[in-house]
Amino acid sequence: MQDKDTVIVNKLLNYSDDISNYIANLGKTAFINDSKTMAACAFCLGQIGELTNDICYAGELQQDIRVTEAKPLRDGMMLVTFSTGEKRLLDTRKLEGAAFRPLTDEEIVNRPVLFHGVITWDDGKIDIAPETVYRESYAYCED
């Protein structure tokens, strides 16, 4: 069995190869101008867990967790369904950092887009890793 660090390094190497190939095929300028792809790549590289330039990356490695549905509710709340089938409530008003400030605008927060299992808003300018969504959300019981 591989330790956590080995798993992370192997995933990053796979992501790095994919990202490098994509950049080579698309061209550096086009890649930089493609905010959705940039968000997905930031998520992939964020597996190491850190907060850099107000971008919230995954804190702990969760094997293959993805968001499969993000349904806006009222007052910045979202019902989030994960690839595990679990549903949780996310209060976007409690997300910290300058990157999440635009989510106070209902026009933005109520229009999430899923991109490769990552919730994004505002044409990919804002994103949050599924692991962070899970950690910052609350259990939801359908009764």
Residue pairs with C-beta under 8 A, 6 or more apart in sequence:
2 10
4 61
7 61
8 47
8 48
8 61
11 44
11 47
11 61
12 44
12 45
12 47
12 48
15 41
15 44
15 45
15 47
16 45
18 44
19 41
19 44
19 45
22 31
22 37
22 41
23 31
26 34
26 37
31 37
31 38
32 38
35 123
35 124
35 125
36 115
36 120
36 123
36 124
38 124
39 115
39 118
39 120
39 124
39 127
40 115
40 116
40 118
42 55
42 57
42 127
43 57
43 58
43 116
43 118
43 127
43 129
45 57
46 55
46 57
46 58
46 129
47 57
47 58
47 61
48 57
49 57
49 58
49 59
49 60
49 61
50 57
51 57
51 97
54 97
54 98
54 99
55 99
56 95
56 97
56 99
56 100
56 128
56 129
56 132
57 129
57 132
58 129
58 130
58 131
58 132
59 131
59 132
59 135
60 131
60 135
61 131
62 130
62 131
62 134
64 83
65 82
65 83
65 84
65 117
65 130
65 131
65 134
66 82
66 83
66 116
66 117
66 118
66 130
67 80
67 81
67 82
67 83
67 114
67 117
67 118
67 119
67 130
67 133
68 81
68 82
68 83
68 114
68 117
69 79
69 80
69 81
69 114
70 78
70 79
70 80
70 81
70 112
70 114
70 119
71 78
71 79
71 80
71 81
72 78
72 109
72 110
72 111
72 112
73 79
73 89
75 93
76 91
76 92
76 93
76 103
76 104
76 106
76 109
77 89
77 90
77 91
77 92
78 89
78 90
78 92
78 109
78 112
78 119
79 87
79 88
79 89
79 140
80 87
80 88
80 89
80 90
80 119
80 133
80 137
81 87
82 88
82 130
82 134
83 117
87 140
87 142
88 133
88 134
88 137
88 138
88 139
88 140
89 137
89 138
89 139
89 140
90 133
90 136
90 137
90 138
91 136
91 137
91 138
92 100
92 103
92 109
93 103
93 104
94 136
95 103
95 128
95 136
99 126
100 126
100 128
102 108
102 121
102 122
102 125
102 126
103 109
103 121
103 126
108 121
108 122
108 126
109 121
111 121
112 119
112 120
112 121
113 119
113 120
113 121
113 124
114 120
115 124
115 127
117 130
118 127
118 128
118 129
118 130
119 127
119 128
119 130
119 133
120 126
120 127
121 127
